């Protein structure tokens, strides 16, 4: 087996033999797939003093024998070129088969989507002695924090703890987007060599965070049409259902904390003022409305449902989006019914 565990991929790439072989990068983080594929191709080309020939799966579909011809022919500028193919899928297998049987294959870098264990391309390469499959999953918090710290340390930029925490919350779903945002901040801070929380918020308060807040508030205030619009927008732009569930849990814990203050006589406005961290002022009216809708009993039931959905989504990741949608709609409908009841009483 030549399948590399996800947490070992970076270590493997630092020490692997770059003289030849087929490297398949795949996973849900398209940015990380592309970044690792590019870095490996560039390192191999420098070491072998040759060129990189970029191809796509559609080009390979048009001329299936192109890969073998290019891979086995010396470059004009040195030895055999490094071949890098984007969007690789199972249709590439017939062209790859002759290379998989080569004792000294050329170096071929394949970049693919999130392939399942049953995928033909992944399965075949995992059995080949001169091929490696390298999964690329979204950065976990530890990896993301290291990436943030290293990026600014390399440029001698001091970033405040609050700004670093903020970045850790809004980045991480896609390595390419993360890199782009960090590079933007580096350019901004090159002169002053420092970054504060307001700097980061002004430059990186992107649609992902705004969309998340709108998802939470549409759920809590009982607006199913708005929830569907914002949730669809978020998921289509790459928002991770697991992140939605984590944010939802945090949101309802915040509501429970404020509701506890209200049982001791505080008004919704006063209860919200006592929250730490304090919600953004733009959400003031939405959160106060939610505090009039969700009583302590409803909040406890909601938190139990969120816990179950989070657990189920982690044991069956393929159902994460479905479980998240079902949970949010259910909570939203409860809020709508309760809002109608309380409105009638007034």
C-alpha positions in Angstrom: 0.0 0.0 0.0 1.2 3.5 -0.9 -1.6 5.5 0.7 -0.2 8.2 3.0 -2.2 9.2 6.1 -3.5 12.8 5.9 -1.5 13.9 9.0 1.7 12.5 7.6 1.5 14.1 4.1 3.6 17.1 4.9 6.4 15.0 6.5 6.3 12.6 3.6 6.6 15.4 1.0 9.6 16.8 2.8 11.6 13.6 2.5 10.2 11.8 -0.6 12.2 10.8 -3.6 11.7 13.2 -6.4 13.4 11.2 -9.2 10.1 9.7 -10.4 6.7 8.2 -9.5 3.1 9.1 -9.6 1.7 11.4 -6.9 -2.1 11.7 -6.5 -3.3 14.6 -4.4 -7.0 14.5 -3.7 -9.5 15.8 -1.1 -12.2 18.4 -0.4 -9.7 21.2 0.1 -9.1 22.1 -3.6 -6.7 24.9 -2.6 -4.5 22.6 -0.6 -4.6 20.0 -3.4 -3.4 22.6 -5.8 -0.8 24.1 -3.4 0.8 20.7 -2.7 0.8 19.7 -6.3 2.4 22.9 -7.4 5.1 22.8 -4.7 6.0 19.2 -5.4 6.1 19.8 -9.2 8.4 22.9 -8.7 10.7 21.1 -6.3 11.1 18.1 -8.6 11.7 20.3 -11.7 14.4 22.3 -9.8 16.1 19.1 -8.6 16.0 17.4 -12.0 16.7 20.7 -13.9 13.8 20.1 -16.2 10.5 21.7 -17.1 6.9 21.3 -15.9 4.3 20.4 -18.4 0.8 21.4 -17.1 -2.2 19.5 -18.5 -5.9 19.1 -17.6 -8.1 16.0 -17.7 -10.1 17.5 -20.6 -6.9 17.7 -22.7 -6.1 14.1 -21.8 -9.6 13.1 -22.9 -8.9 14.6 -26.3 -5.5 12.9 -26.8 -5.2 9.9 -24.5 -1.7 8.9 -25.7 -0.3 12.4 -24.9 0.7 11.5 -21.4 2.9 8.6 -22.4 4.6 10.5 -25.2 5.4 13.5 -23.1 6.4 11.5 -20.0 8.8 9.2 -21.8 10.4 11.9 -24.0 13.3 14.0 -22.8 12.6 17.7 -22.4 14.2 20.3 -24.7 15.9 21.7 -21.6 16.9 18.6 -19.8 15.7 15.1 -18.8 12.2 13.9 -18.9 9.7 16.7 -17.8 7.5 16.7 -14.7 3.9 16.2 -15.8 1.2 18.0 -13.7 -2.4 17.1 -14.5 -5.3 19.0 -12.9 -8.9 17.6 -12.5 -7.7 14.0 -12.8 -10.3 11.3 -12.7 -10.7 7.6 -13.5 -10.7 8.2 -17.2 -7.0 8.8 -16.9 -6.3 5.2 -15.9 -5.7 3.7 -19.4 -3.0 6.3 -20.1 -1.4 5.7 -16.7 -1.2 1.9 -16.9 2.0 1.8 -18.9 3.7 4.1 -16.4 2.6 2.1 -13.5 4.5 -0.9 -14.9 7.7 1.2 -15.5 10.6 0.3 -13.2 11.8 3.9 -13.5 8.7 6.0 -14.2 8.7 9.8 -14.8 7.4 12.1 -12.2 3.7 12.7 -12.7 1.6 14.9 -10.3 -2.2 14.3 -10.3 -4.6 16.7 -8.7 -8.1 15.4 -8.1 -11.3 16.1 -6.3 -12.4 14.3 -3.1 -12.1 10.6 -4.1 -13.8 7.9 -2.1 -11.9 4.7 -1.2 -13.9 2.9 -3.9 -12.8 5.3 -6.6 -11.0 3.5 -9.5 -8.1 5.9 -9.9 -7.4 6.1 -6.2 -7.8 2.3 -5.7 -5.4 1.5 -8.6 -2.7 3.9 -7.5 -2.9 2.7 -3.9 -1.9 -0.8 -5.2 0.9 0.5 -7.4 4.5 0.3 -6.0 5.6 3.4 -7.8 2.6 5.6 -6.9 1.4 7.5 -3.8 -2.0 8.8 -2.8 -2.0 11.9 -0.6 -5.3 13.1 0.9 -5.7 16.9 1.4 -8.3 17.8 4.1 -9.2 21.3 5.4 -6.7 22.6 7.9 -7.5 21.7 11.5 -7.1 24.5 14.1 -3.6 23.6 15.1 -2.4 23.6 11.5 -4.2 26.8 10.7 -2.7 28.5 13.8 0.8 27.4 12.8 0.2 28.7 9.2 -1.0 32.1 10.5 1.9 32.5 12.9 4.6 31.3 10.4 3.3 33.6 7.7 3.6 36.7 9.8 6.8 35.6 11.5 8.5 35.2 8.2 7.9 38.8 7.4 8.6 40.1 10.9 5.1 41.3 11.4 3.6 41.3 14.9 0.0 40.3 15.0 -2.2 40.8 18.1 -3.6 37.8 19.9 -7.2 39.0 19.2 -6.4 39.4 15.5 -4.9 35.9 15.4 -8.0 34.4 17.1 -10.2 36.2 14.7 -8.3 34.8 11.7 -8.5 31.3 13.2 -12.3 31.6 13.2 -12.8 32.9 9.7 -10.2 30.9 7.7 -9.3 27.3 7.2 -11.9 25.9 4.8 -9.7 26.2 1.7 -5.9 26.6 1.7 -5.9 28.8 -1.4 -8.3 31.2 0.1 -6.4 31.2 3.4 -3.1 31.9 1.6 -4.8 34.8 -0.4 -6.1 36.4 2.8 -2.8 36.1 4.6 -0.9 37.5 1.7 -3.3 40.5 1.6 -2.6 41.1 5.3 1.1 40.8 4.8 1.1 43.4 2.0 -1.0 45.7 4.2 1.4 45.4 7.2 4.8 45.4 5.4 5.5 49.1 6.3 4.3 49.2 10.0 5.1 45.6 10.7 2.1 45.1 13.0 -1.6 44.0 12.7 -4.4 44.7 15.0 -7.9 43.2 15.3 -9.5 46.3 13.5 -7.0 45.9 10.7 -7.9 42.3 10.2 -11.7 42.9 10.5 -11.5 45.7 7.9 -9.6 43.6 5.4 -10.9 40.1 6.0 -14.5 40.4 7.3 -15.6 38.5 4.2 -18.9 37.1 3.2 -18.3 33.8 5.0 -18.6 35.3 8.4 -21.5 37.6 7.4 -23.3 34.6 5.9 -22.8 32.5 9.0 -24.3 35.3 11.2 -27.3 35.5 8.9 -27.8 31.7 9.0 -27.8 31.8 12.8 -30.1 34.7 13.1 -32.5 33.4 10.5 -32.7 30.1 12.4 -33.2 31.8 15.8 -35.8 34.2 14.7 -37.8 31.7 12.7 -37.3 32.9 9.1 -37.2 29.7 6.9 -37.0 31.5 3.5 -34.1 33.6 4.7 -32.4 30.6 6.2 -32.7 28.6 3.0 -31.2 31.5 1.0 -28.3 32.1 3.3 -27.5 28.4 4.0 -27.5 27.6 0.3 -25.3 30.6 -0.5 -22.9 29.5 2.3 -22.6 25.9 1.3 -22.2 26.7 -2.4 -19.3 29.0 -1.5 -17.5 26.2 0.5 -18.9 26.7 4.0 -18.2 23.5 6.0 -21.4 22.0 7.6 -19.3 21.1 10.6 -18.4 24.7 11.1 -22.1 25.6 10.8 -22.9 23.1 13.6 -20.0 24.4 15.8 -21.2 28.0 15.3 -24.8 27.0 16.0 -23.8 25.4 19.2 -21.9 28.4 20.3 -24.8 30.7 19.4 -27.4 28.7 21.4 -25.0 28.5 24.4 -24.8 32.3 24.2 -28.7 32.5 24.1 -28.8 30.2 27.1 -26.4 32.4 29.1 -28.5 35.5 28.3 -31.7 33.6 29.1 -30.3 32.8 32.5 -29.8 36.5 33.2 -33.4 37.2 32.1 -34.7 34.7 34.7 -33.1 36.8 37.3 -34.9 39.9 36.1 -32.7 41.3 33.3 -34.3 42.6 30.1 -33.2 41.2 26.7 -31.1 44.3 26.1 -29.4 44.1 29.5 -28.8 40.4 29.2 -27.2 40.9 25.8 -24.9 43.6 27.1 -23.6 41.2 29.7 -22.5 38.6 27.1 -18.7 38.1 26.6 -17.6 38.3 23.8 -20.3 40.8 23.0 -22.1 40.1 19.7 -21.6 42.6 16.9 -23.8 45.6 17.2 -25.3 44.9 13.8 -27.0 41.8 15.3 -28.4 43.5 18.3 -32.1 43.5 17.2 -32.0 39.9 15.9 -30.5 38.6 19.1 -32.9 40.5 21.3 -35.8 39.1 19.3 -34.4 35.6 19.8 -34.2 36.1 23.5 -38.0 36.8 23.5 -38.6 33.6 21.5 -36.4 31.0 23.1 -37.2 30.1 26.7 -34.8 28.0 28.9 -36.7 24.8 28.2 -36.6 25.3 24.4 -32.9 26.2 24.6 -32.0 23.0 26.4 -33.9 20.9 23.9 -32.2 22.8 21.0 -28.7 22.2 22.5 -29.4 18.5 22.9 -30.5 18.3 19.2 -27.4 20.2 18.1 -25.2 17.8 20.1 -26.9 14.8 18.4 -26.6 16.2 14.9 -22.9 17.1 15.5 -22.2 13.6 16.7 -24.0 12.0 13.8 -22.4 14.2 11.2 -18.9 13.2 12.5 -19.7 9.5 12.5 -21.3 9.8 9.0 -19.5 12.7 7.3 -21.2 12.1 3.9 -24.5 13.1 5.6 -23.2 16.2 7.3 -24.9 18.6 5.0 -28.2 16.8 5.1 -28.1 16.6 8.9 -27.2 20.3 9.2 -30.0 21.4 6.9 -32.6 19.2 8.7 -31.5 20.5 12.1 -31.5 24.2 11.1 -34.9 24.0 9.5 -36.3 22.2 12.5 -35.0 24.8 14.9 -36.2 27.6 12.6 -39.7 26.1 12.5 -39.8 25.9 16.3 -38.8 29.6 16.6 -41.5 30.6 14.0 -44.2 28.8 15.9 -43.1 30.2 19.3 -42.9 33.7 17.8 -46.5 33.4 16.6 -47.7 32.3 20.0 -45.9 35.1 21.8 -47.2 37.7 19.3 -50.8 36.6 19.8 -50.5 36.9 23.6 -49.4 40.5 23.2 
